[in-house]
Amino acid sequence: MRKIFVILFSLLGVTGVLSDQRPERQIDPFEKVNTGQPGGPIITPVNQVLTPLGIQVELFGLRPQTLALSPDGKILATSGKTHEVVLINPDTGDILDRIPLPPEKTADPAAVSTHILEPDSKGQASFTGLIFSRDGRRIYLSNVNGSIKIFALDGEKFKPVRSLSLPKTGLRGREAEIPAGLALSEDGTRLFVVGNMSNRLFELDVETGTVVRAIDVGFAPYDVVLLGQKAYVSNWGGRRPDRDSVTGPAGHGTKVRVDPITFIANEGSVSVVDLSSGHVVSELSVGVHSSAMALSPDRRYLAVANAASDSISVIDTKKDRIAETVSLRWDAGDPFGASPNALAFSASGSDLYVCNGTQNAVAVVTFRPGRSKIRGLIPTGWFPGAIVYDAPRHRLHIANIKGFGSGKRLKPGDPVKFNSHQYFGSVSLIDTPSRSQLAKATTMVLDNMRRAKIEDAFLPPRVKEPARPVPERTGEPSVFKQVVYIIKENRTYDQVLGDMKEGNGNEGLCIFGEKITPNQHKIAREFALLDNTYCSGILSSEGHNWTDAGFSTDYLEKSFAGFPRSYPDGMEPADVDALAYSPAGFIWDLAFKYGKSVRSYGEFTMGHARWKNSARRSRLKFRDIYNDFINRTDLIEIGCVPAIESLRGHIMTNTIGWSLDVPDIFRAAQFITELKQFEERGGFPQLVIICLPNDHTSGTKANMPTPRAHAADNDLAFGQIIEAISKSRFWKDTCIFGIEDDPQDGWDHVSGFRTTAYVVSPYTKRRTVVRDSYNQTSLLRTIELMIGLPPLNQMDASATPMTACFMDSPDLTPFTAVPNQVALDELNPPPKAINDPVLRRDAIVSAGLPLEKADACPEDTLNRILWRAQKGSQALYPAWALTHVRDEDDK
């Protein structure tokens, strides 16, 4: 059902947003959504507030990443992470139609049919790339599965009619091209398509679909703009590497230029193509992650959004030189974090409107080449990623990739319905504001992004301040000398701690309660119970970026269209991707910069487990590894290498990160072995990061631990690490943090983002419940303050430090781990040994799930398997606590 929400801000005096319609419901701009409590603002799990201006078109189940206005201005089209194109009335926001994607192959690719075709159930739409033909009778959409989807007007309705397949890439593991930006020739006979995976610009004959030619451009091209006999192509990864380049992996065996210290992609470029010769005539260096482009109305200037440099490059198209670079940070001294990724000129060309994704705003830039500057900010939904300027209406149309966040919007009295995979994108229809309106809108955006908090984060340290658990300013003394940061996998609060009466839990949703996780329960009781802490992302690809870098880049946000280039969680060779990471770096990069010592135990490493005797060819199973560890037979070699080169020399190489075949108690034992060595010789690192992934579970796959055994293994390892530290000589000045990387495989009565978090130290408040709202950036900011680091970026700079978790005087009582009450080698039986037909089916399904890879299983499938495994096949699944959305992006 279509829902349109109109937000009226009398403060801004905005008029004309209602048009002639009566909305189904007006949203109170101060309605709290993600906590399930009406009466507050829409708060994201990354510190920010959403107060989008104008008409909000709700697109439940869709992450809109593309936007196009028909030539006659009557239809606004959008698509993205979805299986359809949505058509919207640009006057009212009414949804006119939802058109399924045509199949990948049609019987006669040369024929333009207008009959309805079977939809493409595997379609994932696009990073970018959605345009109308010049007569408005066709729509072209890039599809990451290697094709261009075509829709044609049949009477008064568009219908799916064709798919044009692009040449294969020739890359192992990624044969399908990733079409991105699109452009049509002046006469409409040629379609130019950016090949993001093969680094080419394709020219297609529109009628036959034949590839006329393919032109090599830069690395990971994103957008294309035509101007006469020239084509401008923006390249996410900049120039192609040469043999002298420092490179890093960028998915499927490809290499991108990287910074020689952080090993994160550090270039962006624009390839200038002479269409007469079919060659690149120049390569212009612009900012990092150069993405969307816009040509000025007089066609003299081309603006390029540099998402990972917080800037716009302006190209003089007569000279093909950079005319100016415009910062999109509100203040020149601000840290990284605006993420300008899409842009559009006003009809006169005097204004340039830019989607600042991470700031949930459109920046208004006064365009005067050589003197351009940001003038104001307009509030939008969550992460605007595409924009169209509608001249006749003096209106901006903006696609908000995350929209309102996750979960079904609440009405008073409704039960809470939240799940982190309930995509809730939106399109904002915003009248261009007057000067006075823009000033007030700017104030709103700055307040929403906690501008004052960001500024305070960079205040200089004061002299003679007493040592505190959490210093108020970077550089002021802390009682802690070192921090241990433990990152676990995929659980919500209610799933684990929902049975704790002390907190805001729902016992009916708890599947790994105290019997299974006695250590986490004991920690929460003896120290602090945090029942209002949130993950900032929804799955491991962004989850490990939030935990380790406090940021999700434009590249990551747009990769949700099926993750076609990589799944950058830092765990497997194919999924390490230097393009995905924040240019501000990871917490370890910051620590290295300021001379701090770092040690990683599995986090951002790629592991292996194999028989030491190479003659043994049998595949290692969990029981083999478990028995080898318990019995100390030393038959198996377990080790890892860094997933990113900046960590080389700073990891323990005889442990492992991701592998559900390796028990977490092995990971704990490896850490504890080194801890004892540090006790003997000193030198305990100031920042320790530990990966404990087994609470992810393996479903009910035969010969793997049962869900409760995997959860118990994770719990015991967690407890053992805390006990070892608390009984070491480092206890008095060590703080331990624990959190999940994401809440993906779960449900929660408050929010699908809510998770378990732990703060353990001598200075942690004992036997108390901390209800202050925190998230992963809060943990990072607290860690930074404790070991004397400034913020990485705008997100952790705006975070609330976890001061409420601590007291002034230490209690040095150590923690004693609780023995497991579930056998850690309790394995799932084979399907034939299961009498219950439902559970037997779950075991069969589990056997076919790609559980060896992080987040590769369809979330809803695994959720239901876990629920029935713990609650029984007849227990009613808590659909009220989540709503299933197609999740092929789960790799």
N, C-alpha and C positions, 0 to 999 in steps of 0.2 A: 504494500500500500504506500502511495506517495504521501510524504509528510513535508510540508513547507513550514519553516519557522521564520518569523520576522522579528528581529530584535530592534526595538526602538530605543534610541538613546536621546532622551530629551536634553541631556547634557550637551550633546553635539548639535542639536537642532536640525538633524537630518530630515529632509522631506522627500517625498516621492517614492519611498521604498515599498509602499503598500500596493502601488498600481491600483487595479480595479478589483483585486481579489480580497476575500476574507480568509485569512489563514486558518488552518485547522486548530492551531493553538499558538499563542504567543509565549515565547520562552522568557522567563524571568532571567535577566542577565546575571543574576546572582544566585543561580541554582547550582548547588554542588552535585555533580554527577558521579564522579568516580568513587566517592565514599558511600554512595547510596543514601545520602541525607539531604533532602531538599532544603533549600534555605541558604545555600552558599554558592560561590562561583563555580564554574566548570574548571576543575583543577586537574591538570595532567599529572602523570607520575614522574614528571621531570621538572617540578617546581613551578611551572608556569600556569597562568590563568588564561582561559579563553573567553573573550567577549566579542565574537565576530559581528561586524557591522552588516547591515542590509538584510536581504532575503537569504535564508539558508535552505538550500535544497538537500534534504537528507537522502543519502545513498547507502542504506544499510547493506552490508555485504560487499561493498566496493571500495577499492582504494583508487580514486580517480587520479590519473597521472597525465592525461592528455585532454586537450580542449580545442574546439574549433567552432567558429560561427559561420553559418551558411552565407553565401554572397548576398542574399536578399535580407539577411538579418533576422529571419524568422525562426531559425532552429539553432540551438546550441547543443553540440554533441560532445560527449565525454566518454572515456574508457580508461582502462588501467589494469589493475589486478582484478580481473573479472572474466566472464565468458560472454560478454555482450557489449554493445554500444548503447548508451542511454541518450535519448533525445529530449531536450528540455525547452520549454517556452521561455525565451530570454526576457519577456516582459513580466511574467508572473511567477516563474519558477515551477510551473506545472510540468510533470513528467509526461511527455507526449507519447513516447514509445520506448521499449527495450528490445533491441534487435539482437538475436543470437548470432554468434560468429558462423560464417560458412565453413564447411569442412575443409581440411587441408588439401584434398584433391577433388576436382570436379571432372565430370565425364568428358567434357569438351572445353578445355581451357581457352580456346579461341572464340567460343561463343559467349555472348553476353546475355544470359538468361535472366529473367526476372521472376522465376518461380521460387517458392520458399524451399530452401534446402535444409537437410538435417543439420542441426547445430554441431559445432565442433566442441565436444565435451572436454577436450584436452587443451583448448585454447587458453592462453594466459595473457592475451593482449600485449601491452607494450611498456618499455621504458618511456618512450615518447614516440610521436609520429601519428598524427591524425589530421587529415585535411579534407576539404571539399573540393570537387572539381570546379572549374571556373564558372560553369553554368549551374552549379549547385545540384546537379542530378546524380552525382556519385559521391560516395565517401570512401576514402582510403585509410586503412589502419594498419600500422606495423604490428606484427605478431611475433613474439620472441621465439616461437617454434619454427621460424624460418620462412615465413610467408607474409604476403600483403593481403589483407582481407578487403574485399570490395563489396560495397552495398550500393544498390541502384534504386532510384525512385521509380515506383510502379504505381501510377495514379497519384494518390496523395500520401503513400507510405513508402518508406525505404525497406528493402528486403535484402537479405544476404544472397549474393549471387556467385561470387568467385573467390578463389585463392590463387595468388601468383607465387609460386615457389622460387626461392632464390637458390643459387648454386651452393653446394656443400662447402664447408670450410676446409676440409681435409685435416682437421685437428682430431687427435685421438680423444674420445670421450665427448666431443662436441661437434658432431657433423652438421647440425642445423645452424644456419646463420642467425644472427640476432639483428633484424632490421630495426633501425631507430628512426632518425629524422627523415621526413619526406618533403619533396618539393616537386611541383609540376612546371613544365616548360610553358612559355607564354602561349603557345598554340595548343597546349593541352595534350599533345601526342606523346610526350615523353614524361616518365615518372622517374625522378631521381631518389634513390634509396640509400641511406647510410647503412653499411654492413659493419656493425659494432664488433663482431667477433673476428672477421677476416681483415679488418682495417682497409676496407675498400668503399668506394662510392660507385653504386650500380646505376646504370641508365637503362630503363626498361621501355619497351614499346607498350603503350597502354592497352592497345587492342589485343595484341597477341600474347603479351606477357613475356616476350622474348627479351633476354638480357642482351642489349646492344653492345655494351662495353662495361668493363669494370676497371676503375682507376684507383691505384694505390694512394692512400692518404696517411694521416698520422695514426697514433695508437688509440684504440677504443673510440672511434669517432661517434659523435652523439647527434649533431644537428647539421642541417644543410640549408643554405640560403642561396638563391640564384639571383644574379644581377647581370643582365646581358649575356655575354659569352663567358662569364665567370661563375664559378660555384665556390662558395665559402663553406668549409667543413670544420666544425669545432671538434677537437679531440680531447676526450676526458683525460687521457694519459700522456698528451703531448707528442713530441717527436718519437718516431720509432727508434729503438735503441740501436747503437752501432757497437762495434767490438770494443770500444774504449769506455762504454757506458757502464756505470754501476746499476745493476738491475735487480729486480725482485719479481717473484711470481705474481701473475695476474689472472690465474684460472686456466685450466686445461693446457698446461705446458707453455703458455705464453709468458713473455717477459716485458716489464715496463721499467722505464727509468725511475730510480729511487734516490732519496737522500742518502748519502754515504754513511750517515750516523744512525738515523732512525730506521732506514730501509723502508720508508713509506713513500709512495708515489709523490713526486715533487714538481711535475710539469703539467702544462696545458698548452695547447697551440691551436692555431687556425690554419688549415691548408687552403691555399688559394689555387684553384684549379682552372686552367685555361681549357674551356670546353671545345675549342676548335682543334687543339692538338691532343687533348685528353691527358695532359700532364700537369702535375703540381709545379707551379712557377715560383712559389715562395711559401715558406712556413713561418708564420708569425708567432713568436712566443708571447703568450698571454699568462693569465693566472692558472692556478692548479684547479683541476676538474672543470675546465672550460666546457660549458654545456649549451644552454639555449642561446639563440641569437635573434636579434630583431633589426630590421633595416629601417632607417629613418624615412619618413614620408617623402623627403626630397631625394632619397636614394644615395645620399652623399656619405652617410656614416652607417657603420654596422656596429651594434652594441653586442658584446659577448659577456654572459654571466659566468664568473669564475667562482664556483660554489665553495671551493676549498681554499680560496684566498680572500674571501669576503670583499670581492671587488668586481668592477665592470671594466673591461677593456673596450675602448672606442677606436675602431679602425676607420681611417680615411680611405674610402673605396677608390678615390682617384689616384692616390699615391700608394695604396696598400701598405700603409704604415700605421703604427699605433699613434693616435692623436692625443689620447690621454688615458689615464687609469683613475677610476673613481672609487673611493673606498665606500663600502656599504656599512661600515661600523659607525654607530652613532657618534662615537668619539674616537679620534685617532689612536688613543692609548688603550682602547678596549682590547680584551683578549679575543682569540678566534671564536666565531660562533654565529655569524649572520646567515651563512649558507645561501647567498643569492643564486637562484638556479633557473629562473624563468623571467621573461621580461616582455614588455610591449610599449610602443610609443603611443602618445596621444595623437589625434588627427593632425594637429599643427606641428608636431614634433618638438614642441617646447618642453614637454614633460615626458619622462620615461618612468614607467611603473615596473617595479622589480619585486618578485616574490622572495622575501627573506625567509626561507623555509624554517630555520631553527628558531626564529623570533616570532613566528606565527603572525606575520605582518607583510603588507606590501609597502615597500619604500617608494616615496615619491621623489624623483630626482629632477631638479631643474636642469634641463639639457642645454648647455652652452659649451660646445666643444672647446676644451682647454680651460674652461671655468665651471664645469658641471659640478654640482654638489647635491647631497641629500638634503631635502627640505622638510620631510615629515614622514610619518608612518601611519598606516591604516590597519586596524586589527582585523584578522581573518580567523579562519578555523586553524586546526592543527596541521602544520607543515604544508603551506601552499606550494604547489609544484607545477602549476601551469596557469597562464593568464591570457586573456583576450581583452583588447580595448574595443568597446562598442560605441563608435562615434555618434550615430544618430541618437542614442539614448544617453550619451555622456555617462556611460556605466562601465564598470570593470566586472568581468566574469572571471572567477578564480576557482581553480580546482584545489581543494584542501585534501591532501593525500590521506591524512588521518582524521580529518573532519572534527568530530566531537570526541574522539577517543574510541573506547571499546564498550560494547554492551548496549543493550536496549535502553533508550532514554526513559527516565522515570516520570511518572505522574504521581501526585500525592496518593498514598495508599497502595501503590503498586508494590508487589514483591520485587526485591532487587534481582536483576538479571544481568550478570556480568561475566564475560569470558574474554580473555585477551585476544582471541582470534575472531571476535565479532567485529569485522571491519566496519567502520562507521564513517566513511568518507563523506564529504559534502562539497557542494558548489555554492560559493557566495556570489550574489548579485549585488554589487555595491555602487551606488551613485557616486560620481567623483565629488569629493568634498570641496567646499569653499576654503578660503585661507583660514578663517576662524575655526571652521569645523576641523580642518586638518591639524591645527594646533592642539585642539582638545583630544582628537583621536591619537595624536602622538603621545600625549601625556598618558593616555590609557594604555598604549602599547608598552611604554617604558615601565609603567607600574606592573603590567601583566608579566613582564619578563624579569621583574624584581631588579630593576636597574640600580636602585640604591644599594641593594645587597652586593651586586657586582662591584660597585665602586668601593664599598667598605672592605671587600676582600683584598684590595690592593693598598690599603692604608699601611704606612711604614710601622715597624715594630717600635714599641715604647721601651725606654730604658728602665731598668730596675723593676721590671714586672716579676711577680712571684711565679714560680713554676706551677702550672695547672695541668690537669689531665688534658683539657682541650684549650690550648692558647686562643686568645681572642683574635690575634693577628699573626700572620706568617712571620716567623723569626723570633717570636717571643717564646720563652722556655716552657717545656712540657715536662711532666714527671716521667714520661715514657721515653725510653731510648730506642725501642724497637717495636714494630707492629707486625703481627701475623694476620694475613688476610686469606681466609678459606672460602673457596668458591665451589658451590655444589650445583646440582642439576635438576631443574624443572619441578619444583613443588610449590604449592600455595600454602598459606597459613592454615586454613581449615583442614587441609589434608593431613597435616602433621600435628598441629597444636590446637586444633578445634575442640579437643576434649578437655582443655585446661579451663577450669571454672573461673580462674582468676582473670582471664582475658576475654576479648570480644570474639569468641569462637562459636562455631556451630558443630556440636558433637555429632550430629547426624551426617555431616559431610566428612568426618575424620576417618581415614582408612589406614593411616599409619600412626595410631595412637600410642599411648604410653608403654604398652606391652612390647611394641615393636621398636619404639624410639625412646627408651628410658633415659638415655644420656641427654638428648635434647630437652626432654621435659625437666630433668634434674638441673640442667644448666639454666633453663628459663626460670626455675623456682629459686635456685640458690643465688643467682645473679639477677638480671633484669629480664622481664618478659616484654618483648616489643610486639605489640599487636596492631600497629598502624604503619608498617613499613612496606614499601612497594618496589618491585622491579621496575626499571624504566623501559625495558623492551619486552617483547613477547616470545622470542625464540632465540636459540643459541647464536645465530649469525650476528644479531645485534646485541644479544645478551652479554657476550664476552667483550664486546666493544664498550658497552655501558659499564660493566664491572671494572674494566681495566683502563678505559680511556675517558669515561664519562661523556660519551658523545656517539651519535649515530649520524653518519655523513649522508649527503644527498645520494651518493652512489648506493649506500645501503638501503635507504628509504625507497629508492626506485627499483632496487633489485627484487623486491617482493613479487614482481611479475614473474614468478617461477624460479628465481635465483639462477638465471641461465648461464652467467659467467662463472659463478662460484657460490659457495655457501660459507662465507668467511668467518668461521668460528675458531680458527686457529688450532684445529685438531687433526686435520688430514692433509696430505700433500696437495691433493686436487683442489682443496678449498682454502688454501693460503692465498691471500689476494691483497697485494700492496695498494691497490686502488681503493680498497674499502675503508682504510683506516684514516682516522682523523689526522690532518697534517700537524696538529698540536702535539701529537704523539700519545704514548701510553704512560701510565704512572711510572713505569720503570725508566722511560726516557727522561722524564722529569727528574727522577731520583738521580740518574747518572749525571745529568746536567749540573746538579747541585752537590755532587760529590758524595752521594749516599750509596751504601752497599745494598745489593739486591740479590735475592736467591729465589728462583722459581722451582717448585716441585710439581711439574706436570703441566702447569698453565702455559698455554701457547707453545706446546711442544707436540711433536709427532712421534708416536711410540711404536715399539715392536715387542713381540713376545715369541720366542722360538726355542726349539730344542737345542741344547748345546751340542748334542751329538747330531751332526748334519745327516747322518745315515737314517735317522728316524724321520719318516716322511708323513706320519699321521698328523692330522690337524689338531692343534692344541685346543683343548676344551677347558671350561671353567674348572671342572673337577681336577684336571691335571695340574693346573696352576695353583689351585687352592691346596691340594695335597702336597705339592712340592714346597709350598711356603710353610704349611703347618708342620710337615715332617722334616723340613730342612734337608731335603735330598739334593738340592742344588743341581737339578737336571735341566732347568729352564733359564734362559737368558732374557731379562726384561730390561729395556732401555729406551732412550728417547733422544731426539735431536731438536734444536729450536725450530719453531715454525716461522720465526722472524729473526733475522740475523743479529739484530741488536741485542738479543738475549744470549748469544753465544758466549760461553764462558761464565754465565750466570745461572745455569740450570744444573740440577742434579741429573746426571745422565743415566743412572741406574734405577730410575723410577719411571712412571708412565702417567700420561694425562688421560686421554679418552681410551677406554677399552673396558667394556662390561664383562669381559672374560677374566679380568684381573681384580681380585677383591680389594676393597678400599683399605682393609686392615694391612695389606701389603704396603700401600702407599704411606699409611701412618707409620709403619715400622721403619720404612726407609728414612722418613723425616726424623724420627726419634733417634735413629742411629747417628745421623749427623748432628742432631741436637746435643747428644752426649759428647761428641767430638768437640763441638763448640765449647761445651762446659770445661773440657780438659785444656783446650788451647786458647779459648777466647775467640773473639771475632764474630759473634752472632750478628748476622746481617740486620741492618736497620729496617729493611722491608723484606718480608718473607711472604710469598704467594703460594698457596697450596690448592691443587685441583683434587676434589673428591666427587667424582661423577656418578657413583653407583645408585644414588637415590632416584636416578632416571628410571631404573628397572628395565627388565627384558620382557615385560608382559608375562605370558604364560608359555613361552617357548620351551619346548622339551629340552631337558638336560642343562637348562640355565637356572639360576636361583629363582625361587618363587619371588613374586613382588615383595612380600614381607621380609624374605631373607636378604634381598638386595638392600632394602631400606634399613634393616637391622645391621647389616655390614657397614653401611655408610654411617649409621648412628654410632656404632662402637668405635670406628676409626676416628670420628669427630671427638668423641669422649676421650679416647686414648691420647690424642694430640694435646688436648687441653690439660689432661692430667699430667702429661710429661712436662709441659711448659710450666704448669703451676707448681711442680715439685723440683724445678730446676733453679739454678742460681740467677736465672734471668727473670724470674717471675715478678720480682718487686717493681721492675720498670718495663714490663711488656704488656701490650694490649692486643687482644685477639678479637678479630671480627669474623663473622660468618654470614653468608647470604647465598641464596640461589642465583644462578646466572639469569634464569628466567622462570616464569610460572606456567610454562606451556602446557604440560600434561596435568591440568588440574581445574578445579572449580573452587569457588569461594563465595560466601554469602555477602561479602562486602564489595570485593572487586577482584576480577581475574588477574590483576596486577599485584595483589597483596601477597606477601610471601613471609617465610620465616627468616628472622635475622637475629644474630646473637652478638653481644658485647661482653667479653670476659676479661677481667683484669682485677688487680687488687683495689682499684679505685672505682670499679663499677658499683652502682647502688645495689645493695643486696636485698633480695626478696621484695622486689617492687615491680609494678607494672608501668611501663613508659608508653604513654599514649600519644606522644608527640609524633607528627607525621614526618617520616623520613623515606628516602629512597636510595638507590645505589649511588647517586651523586653525593648524597649525605655521607655515606661511608667513605667515599674517596676524599671529600673535603676534610673530614675529620682526620683521616690518615695523613693528609698533606700537612695539616696544622700540627699534628703530633711530631712529625719528623722534620718540620721546617721547610715545607715546600709551598710555593704559590699555587694558585689554581692553574689547571691545564687550559681551560676554556671558559666560555660564558656559562655553561651548564653547571659545572662544579663550583664556579665562582658564585652562582646564585643559590647554591644549596644551603640548607640549614645544618650547621654542625651539630653533632649528637651530644651536646653538652648536658642535656637532661639525663643522660644515662650514667653520669659520674658523680662522685662525692669527693670532698676535699681530703679526707683522711683514708689511708689504705687499710684494707682488711686482708691480711696475707694468708688467710685460710686457703689451703690448696683445694683443688677439685679432685675427687676420686671417681673414676669412671665406673659405671654400672655394667656388670656382665650382661651379655645378650641373653634374651629369653627365647629367642627364635634361633634354631640351628642355622648357621650361616651357609652351610652346604646343603640346605633343604632345596632340592631341585624339583622343577616342574616335571610331572610324569608325562610319558608319551600320550598322545590323544586316545589311543586304543585302551589305555588303562583308566580313563575317566568315564564314569557312568552317566553323569549329568550331561545331556545332549548339548545344552547351551555352553557349558564350560568346555566340553570336548570341541565344539566349533571354535571357541576362542583359542584353544591350543593349536588348532589347525591354522587359524588365521595368523596367530603369533609366529608360527613356523615360517610363514611366507613374508613376514615383515622384515624390512632391512634394519634390524635392531643393532647391527654392528656399526651403523653410522648415526651420528648425532642428529636427532630431530628428523630423521628420514621417514618416520612412520606418520600416517595420517593421524592427526591429534585426536579426533573424535573416536576413531577406532581403538586406539590405545587407551584412552580415557575409560571407555566402557569396559574393556577387558580388565583394567585395574579395579574398577568399581566392583565388577562381579566376582573377581578373584578374592576380594576382601570382604564383600558384603553378602555374597551368594547370588546365584543366578536369578532368584525371585525378588531380590531387593529392587525397589523402584529407583531407576536412574534419576539423579537430581537435575533433570532438564531445566527446572526453574532457576538453577544456579548458573546455567550457561545455555547458549544456543548454538547449535552446530552451524558452521559456515564452511563451505567447501574450502579445503586447505591443501591444494596441490602444491602450494609453496613450501609445504613441509618436506621439501626436497624430493 
